[in-house]
Amino acid sequence: MKNLILLLAGCILILGAACSSGSADEETQADTAKAKVEADSTTGVPDMISTESGLKYTDLVVGTGVEAVDGMKVECHYTLWFADENGEKGKMLQSSKDTGKSFPFVVGAKGLIKGWNEGMLGMKEGGTRMLIIPPELGYGQGGGPIPPNQTLIFELEFLKAL
């Protein structure tokens, strides 16, 4: 009986500590909520926008500068992942941040995959956007430099208009 009382007293102490509302607990809860929002943004839940072409995107950071339009020369950082079987970030393929060299290009130019060009439109300088590019807007059935029929996930950081 004495062991049962000690066990119950221990449980009450643990529950009391977990329910206390100290500033450290509030900060931890805020950090956890923030991490969940960021995780949701990367998987397309809840604020992913879908276009008629099949591109999905969300702004992780909304920029405040000029808006990207067709024909505009821009400079970006990018990170590319293969989508896994759940449509989430799988293996990272490459990132311009690893080399420290940004990527200049003309929005809408030939040579870039359709999904990247479409995904840049309307993005504002200083922003970061997550793109989920289906194979038909990427490298398609032929694959090219990647496996055929691969969905791609890009994170683009619009550094500046040139």
ChimeraX commands (.cxc) that place a marker at each C-alpha (Angstrom):
marker #1 position 0.00,0.00,0.00 radius 0.5
marker #1 position 2.87,2.34,0.87 radius 0.5
marker #1 position 4.40,1.77,-2.64 radius 0.5
marker #1 position 1.06,2.58,-4.28 radius 0.5
marker #1 position 0.81,5.87,-2.35 radius 0.5
marker #1 position 4.39,6.78,-3.34 radius 0.5
marker #1 position 3.65,5.94,-6.97 radius 0.5
marker #1 position 0.49,8.10,-6.96 radius 0.5
marker #1 position 2.34,10.97,-5.29 radius 0.5
marker #1 position 5.07,10.77,-7.94 radius 0.5
marker #1 position 2.50,10.84,-10.74 radius 0.5
marker #1 position 0.82,13.89,-9.22 radius 0.5
marker #1 position 4.16,15.70,-8.98 radius 0.5
marker #1 position 4.97,14.89,-12.61 radius 0.5
marker #1 position 1.53,16.03,-13.78 radius 0.5
marker #1 position 1.80,19.23,-11.73 radius 0.5
marker #1 position 5.18,20.04,-13.26 radius 0.5
marker #1 position 3.89,19.38,-16.76 radius 0.5
marker #1 position 0.85,21.61,-16.23 radius 0.5
marker #1 position 2.70,24.55,-14.65 radius 0.5
marker #1 position 2.79,27.66,-16.80 radius 0.5
marker #1 position 6.30,29.04,-16.56 radius 0.5
marker #1 position 7.80,31.25,-19.25 radius 0.5
marker #1 position 10.19,28.48,-20.31 radius 0.5
marker #1 position 7.22,26.18,-20.91 radius 0.5
marker #1 position 5.44,28.88,-22.92 radius 0.5
marker #1 position 8.55,29.43,-25.06 radius 0.5
marker #1 position 8.86,25.69,-25.65 radius 0.5
marker #1 position 5.19,25.48,-26.64 radius 0.5
marker #1 position 5.62,28.46,-29.00 radius 0.5
marker #1 position 8.70,26.84,-30.58 radius 0.5
marker #1 position 6.79,23.58,-31.00 radius 0.5
marker #1 position 3.86,25.38,-32.65 radius 0.5
marker #1 position 6.23,27.24,-34.97 radius 0.5
marker #1 position 7.99,24.01,-35.95 radius 0.5
marker #1 position 4.62,22.42,-36.75 radius 0.5
marker #1 position 3.63,25.32,-39.01 radius 0.5
marker #1 position 6.98,25.08,-40.82 radius 0.5
marker #1 position 6.62,21.31,-41.16 radius 0.5
marker #1 position 3.09,21.73,-42.52 radius 0.5
marker #1 position 4.35,24.27,-45.08 radius 0.5
marker #1 position 6.94,21.88,-46.43 radius 0.5
marker #1 position 4.45,19.06,-46.93 radius 0.5
marker #1 position 1.74,21.13,-48.56 radius 0.5
marker #1 position -0.60,21.20,-45.58 radius 0.5
marker #1 position -2.51,23.52,-45.06 radius 0.5
marker #1 position -1.65,26.53,-47.26 radius 0.5
marker #1 position -0.29,24.98,-50.44 radius 0.5
marker #1 position -1.64,26.62,-53.61 radius 0.5
marker #1 position -2.32,24.37,-56.61 radius 0.5
marker #1 position -2.29,25.75,-60.15 radius 0.5
marker #1 position -4.18,24.39,-63.16 radius 0.5
marker #1 position -0.93,22.95,-64.53 radius 0.5
marker #1 position -0.39,20.81,-61.41 radius 0.5
marker #1 position 2.29,22.95,-59.75 radius 0.5
marker #1 position 1.92,23.36,-55.99 radius 0.5
marker #1 position 3.58,26.14,-54.04 radius 0.5
marker #1 position 3.59,28.05,-50.81 radius 0.5
marker #1 position 5.44,31.14,-49.67 radius 0.5
marker #1 position 7.54,30.32,-46.62 radius 0.5
marker #1 position 8.65,33.95,-46.45 radius 0.5
marker #1 position 6.74,36.64,-48.35 radius 0.5
marker #1 position 9.16,39.10,-49.89 radius 0.5
marker #1 position 8.71,42.85,-49.92 radius 0.5
marker #1 position 10.59,43.76,-53.09 radius 0.5
marker #1 position 9.72,43.69,-56.78 radius 0.5
marker #1 position 7.52,40.92,-58.13 radius 0.5
marker #1 position 9.00,38.40,-60.56 radius 0.5
marker #1 position 7.50,38.57,-64.06 radius 0.5
marker #1 position 8.18,36.79,-67.32 radius 0.5
marker #1 position 11.43,38.01,-68.91 radius 0.5
marker #1 position 12.88,39.45,-65.69 radius 0.5
marker #1 position 16.49,38.57,-64.85 radius 0.5
marker #1 position 16.72,37.42,-61.23 radius 0.5
marker #1 position 19.17,35.87,-58.82 radius 0.5
marker #1 position 18.10,33.06,-56.49 radius 0.5
marker #1 position 19.38,30.44,-54.11 radius 0.5
marker #1 position 17.77,27.05,-54.50 radius 0.5
marker #1 position 17.67,23.68,-52.81 radius 0.5
marker #1 position 16.33,20.62,-54.63 radius 0.5
marker #1 position 14.95,17.44,-53.13 radius 0.5
marker #1 position 13.36,14.38,-54.69 radius 0.5
marker #1 position 9.85,13.88,-53.34 radius 0.5
marker #1 position 9.49,10.61,-51.47 radius 0.5
marker #1 position 6.56,8.20,-51.89 radius 0.5
marker #1 position 4.47,10.41,-49.54 radius 0.5
marker #1 position 5.15,13.54,-51.58 radius 0.5
marker #1 position 7.42,14.95,-48.89 radius 0.5
marker #1 position 11.08,15.95,-49.00 radius 0.5
marker #1 position 13.19,12.90,-49.60 radius 0.5
marker #1 position 16.80,12.85,-50.68 radius 0.5
marker #1 position 18.37,16.27,-51.19 radius 0.5
marker #1 position 19.92,16.44,-54.63 radius 0.5
marker #1 position 21.72,19.79,-54.56 radius 0.5
marker #1 position 21.72,23.30,-53.18 radius 0.5
marker #1 position 23.31,26.51,-54.40 radius 0.5
marker #1 position 23.77,27.42,-50.73 radius 0.5
marker #1 position 26.30,24.59,-50.42 radius 0.5
marker #1 position 28.50,26.21,-53.04 radius 0.5
marker #1 position 27.81,29.75,-51.86 radius 0.5
marker #1 position 27.01,30.74,-55.45 radius 0.5
marker #1 position 23.55,32.02,-56.28 radius 0.5
marker #1 position 21.84,31.17,-59.55 radius 0.5
marker #1 position 21.07,34.01,-62.01 radius 0.5
marker #1 position 18.46,33.33,-64.72 radius 0.5
marker #1 position 15.70,34.90,-66.76 radius 0.5
marker #1 position 12.19,33.99,-65.64 radius 0.5
marker #1 position 10.45,32.16,-68.48 radius 0.5
marker #1 position 13.67,31.37,-70.34 radius 0.5
marker #1 position 14.05,28.11,-72.24 radius 0.5
marker #1 position 16.32,25.65,-70.53 radius 0.5
marker #1 position 14.62,25.92,-67.15 radius 0.5
marker #1 position 11.96,23.41,-66.24 radius 0.5
marker #1 position 8.38,24.65,-66.66 radius 0.5
marker #1 position 7.53,24.26,-62.98 radius 0.5
marker #1 position 10.41,26.49,-61.88 radius 0.5
marker #1 position 9.45,29.23,-64.36 radius 0.5
marker #1 position 5.79,29.09,-63.36 radius 0.5
marker #1 position 6.67,28.96,-59.67 radius 0.5
marker #1 position 8.74,32.14,-59.84 radius 0.5
marker #1 position 5.90,34.23,-61.27 radius 0.5
marker #1 position 4.47,36.57,-58.66 radius 0.5
marker #1 position 7.19,35.80,-56.13 radius 0.5
marker #1 position 8.56,38.93,-54.46 radius 0.5
marker #1 position 12.21,39.81,-53.98 radius 0.5
marker #1 position 13.35,38.78,-50.50 radius 0.5
marker #1 position 10.89,35.90,-50.38 radius 0.5
marker #1 position 11.32,32.15,-50.08 radius 0.5
marker #1 position 8.95,29.80,-51.87 radius 0.5
marker #1 position 8.49,26.04,-51.74 radius 0.5
marker #1 position 7.56,24.44,-55.09 radius 0.5
marker #1 position 6.28,20.90,-55.60 radius 0.5
marker #1 position 6.83,20.21,-59.27 radius 0.5
marker #1 position 5.13,17.17,-60.83 radius 0.5
marker #1 position 7.08,15.22,-63.48 radius 0.5
marker #1 position 5.19,16.78,-66.39 radius 0.5
marker #1 position 6.45,20.22,-65.30 radius 0.5
marker #1 position 9.91,18.88,-64.52 radius 0.5
marker #1 position 11.91,16.34,-66.48 radius 0.5
marker #1 position 8.95,14.09,-67.36 radius 0.5
marker #1 position 9.16,10.50,-68.52 radius 0.5
marker #1 position 12.57,10.95,-70.10 radius 0.5
marker #1 position 14.13,11.94,-66.80 radius 0.5
marker #1 position 17.14,13.74,-68.21 radius 0.5
marker #1 position 19.56,14.31,-65.35 radius 0.5
marker #1 position 17.23,12.62,-62.81 radius 0.5
marker #1 position 15.13,9.44,-62.72 radius 0.5
marker #1 position 12.03,9.42,-64.96 radius 0.5
marker #1 position 8.67,10.52,-63.56 radius 0.5
marker #1 position 10.23,12.17,-60.52 radius 0.5
marker #1 position 8.35,14.80,-58.51 radius 0.5
marker #1 position 10.71,17.56,-57.42 radius 0.5
marker #1 position 10.60,19.83,-54.40 radius 0.5
marker #1 position 12.43,23.13,-54.70 radius 0.5
marker #1 position 12.94,25.82,-52.14 radius 0.5
marker #1 position 13.70,29.09,-53.92 radius 0.5
marker #1 position 15.04,32.20,-52.22 radius 0.5
marker #1 position 14.56,35.26,-54.46 radius 0.5
marker #1 position 17.66,37.29,-53.63 radius 0.5
marker #1 position 17.30,40.16,-56.08 radius 0.5
marker #1 position 16.14,41.34,-59.48 radius 0.5
marker #1 position 19.06,42.13,-61.81 radius 0.5
marker link #1:1,2 radius 0.2
marker link #1:2,3 radius 0.2
marker link #1:3,4 radius 0.2
marker link #1:4,5 radius 0.2
marker link #1:5,6 radius 0.2
marker link #1:6,7 radius 0.2
marker link #1:7,8 radius 0.2
marker link #1:8,9 radius 0.2
marker link #1:9,10 radius 0.2
marker link #1:10,11 radius 0.2
marker link #1:11,12 radius 0.2
marker link #1:12,13 radius 0.2
marker link #1:13,14 radius 0.2
marker link #1:14,15 radius 0.2
marker link #1:15,16 radius 0.2
marker link #1:16,17 radius 0.2
marker link #1:17,18 radius 0.2
marker link #1:18,19 radius 0.2
marker link #1:19,20 radius 0.2
marker link #1:20,21 radius 0.2
marker link #1:21,22 radius 0.2
marker link #1:22,23 radius 0.2
marker link #1:23,24 radius 0.2
marker link #1:24,25 radius 0.2
marker link #1:25,26 radius 0.2
marker link #1:26,27 radius 0.2
marker link #1:27,28 radius 0.2
marker link #1:28,29 radius 0.2
marker link #1:29,30 radius 0.2
marker link #1:30,31 radius 0.2
marker link #1:31,32 radius 0.2
marker link #1:32,33 radius 0.2
marker link #1:33,34 radius 0.2
marker link #1:34,35 radius 0.2
marker link #1:35,36 radius 0.2
marker link #1:36,37 radius 0.2
marker link #1:37,38 radius 0.2
marker link #1:38,39 radius 0.2
marker link #1:39,40 radius 0.2
marker link #1:40,41 radius 0.2
marker link #1:41,42 radius 0.2
marker link #1:42,43 radius 0.2
marker link #1:43,44 radius 0.2
marker link #1:44,45 radius 0.2
marker link #1:45,46 radius 0.2
marker link #1:46,47 radius 0.2
marker link #1:47,48 radius 0.2
marker link #1:48,49 radius 0.2
marker link #1:49,50 radius 0.2
marker link #1:50,51 radius 0.2
marker link #1:51,52 radius 0.2
marker link #1:52,53 radius 0.2
marker link #1:53,54 radius 0.2
marker link #1:54,55 radius 0.2
marker link #1:55,56 radius 0.2
marker link #1:56,57 radius 0.2
marker link #1:57,58 radius 0.2
marker link #1:58,59 radius 0.2
marker link #1:59,60 radius 0.2
marker link #1:60,61 radius 0.2
marker link #1:61,62 radius 0.2
marker link #1:62,63 radius 0.2
marker link #1:63,64 radius 0.2
marker link #1:64,65 radius 0.2
marker link #1:65,66 radius 0.2
marker link #1:66,67 radius 0.2
marker link #1:67,68 radius 0.2
marker link #1:68,69 radius 0.2
marker link #1:69,70 radius 0.2
marker link #1:70,71 radius 0.2
marker link #1:71,72 radius 0.2
marker link #1:72,73 radius 0.2
marker link #1:73,74 radius 0.2
marker link #1:74,75 radius 0.2
marker link #1:75,76 radius 0.2
marker link #1:76,77 radius 0.2
marker link #1:77,78 radius 0.2
marker link #1:78,79 radius 0.2
marker link #1:79,80 radius 0.2
marker link #1:80,81 radius 0.2
marker link #1:81,82 radius 0.2
marker link #1:82,83 radius 0.2
marker link #1:83,84 radius 0.2
marker link #1:84,85 radius 0.2
marker link #1:85,86 radius 0.2
marker link #1:86,87 radius 0.2
marker link #1:87,88 radius 0.2
marker link #1:88,89 radius 0.2
marker link #1:89,90 radius 0.2
marker link #1:90,91 radius 0.2
marker link #1:91,92 radius 0.2
marker link #1:92,93 radius 0.2
marker link #1:93,94 radius 0.2
marker link #1:94,95 radius 0.2
marker link #1:95,96 radius 0.2
marker link #1:96,97 radius 0.2
marker link #1:97,98 radius 0.2
marker link #1:98,99 radius 0.2
marker link #1:99,100 radius 0.2
marker link #1:100,101 radius 0.2
marker link #1:101,102 radius 0.2
marker link #1:102,103 radius 0.2
marker link #1:103,104 radius 0.2
marker link #1:104,105 radius 0.2
marker link #1:105,106 radius 0.2
marker link #1:106,107 radius 0.2
marker link #1:107,108 radius 0.2
marker link #1:108,109 radius 0.2
marker link #1:109,110 radius 0.2
marker link #1:110,111 radius 0.2
marker link #1:111,112 radius 0.2
marker link #1:112,113 radius 0.2
marker link #1:113,114 radius 0.2
marker link #1:114,115 radius 0.2
marker link #1:115,116 radius 0.2
marker link #1:116,117 radius 0.2
marker link #1:117,118 radius 0.2
marker link #1:118,119 radius 0.2
marker link #1:119,120 radius 0.2
marker link #1:120,121 radius 0.2
marker link #1:121,122 radius 0.2
marker link #1:122,123 radius 0.2
marker link #1:123,124 radius 0.2
marker link #1:124,125 radius 0.2
marker link #1:125,126 radius 0.2
marker link #1:126,127 radius 0.2
marker link #1:127,128 radius 0.2
marker link #1:128,129 radius 0.2
marker link #1:129,130 radius 0.2
marker link #1:130,131 radius 0.2
marker link #1:131,132 radius 0.2
marker link #1:132,133 radius 0.2
marker link #1:133,134 radius 0.2
marker link #1:134,135 radius 0.2
marker link #1:135,136 radius 0.2
marker link #1:136,137 radius 0.2
marker link #1:137,138 radius 0.2
marker link #1:138,139 radius 0.2
marker link #1:139,140 radius 0.2
marker link #1:140,141 radius 0.2
marker link #1:141,142 radius 0.2
marker link #1:142,143 radius 0.2
marker link #1:143,144 radius 0.2
marker link #1:144,145 radius 0.2
marker link #1:145,146 radius 0.2
marker link #1:146,147 radius 0.2
marker link #1:147,148 radius 0.2
marker link #1:148,149 radius 0.2
marker link #1:149,150 radius 0.2
marker link #1:150,151 radius 0.2
marker link #1:151,152 radius 0.2
marker link #1:152,153 radius 0.2
marker link #1:153,154 radius 0.2
marker link #1:154,155 radius 0.2
marker link #1:155,156 radius 0.2
marker link #1:156,157 radius 0.2
marker link #1:157,158 radius 0.2
marker link #1:158,159 radius 0.2
marker link #1:159,160 radius 0.2
marker link #1:160,161 radius 0.2
marker link #1:161,162 radius 0.2
view
